[in-house]
């Protein structure tokens, strides 16, 4: 996922204020933030909640994801 905070917030429908609070204050994201991320990128949902990956089950982290061709990416793709 190579996108800035603004595009990320727009993509998942979360305000900049909420994202900034999570990043700057170390706030834990609530389900209203985690759920749209998990729906958009289901392959990351297990990692997002546990910090663990199970690649053979399709549960990966962004670091394990194959790079995508940015020329074919849209706001829908990461």
MOPE-V786051 format. One line per field, one symbol per residue. ss: DSSP state (H for helix, E for strand, L for the rest). psi: psi as a letter, one per 30 degrees, with the letter a starting at -180 (. if undefined). burial: I if it has 16 or more other C-alpha atoms within 10 Angstrom, else O. A space follows every 50 residues. Layout:
# MOPE-V786051
ss: ???
psi: ???
burial: ???
This chain:
# MOPE-V786051
ss: LLLLHHHHHHHHLLLHHHHHHHHHHLLLLLHHHHHHHHHHLHHHHHHHHH LLLEHHHLELLHHHLLLLLLLLLLLLLL
psi: jilleeeeeeefhkleeeeeeeeefgkkklffeeefeeeeifffeeeeff glliefggjlleffkkkljfffkafel.
burial: OOOOOOOIIOIIOIOOOOIOOOOOOOOOOOOOIIOOIIOOOIIIIIIIOO OOIOOOOOIIIOOOOOOOOOOOOOOOOI
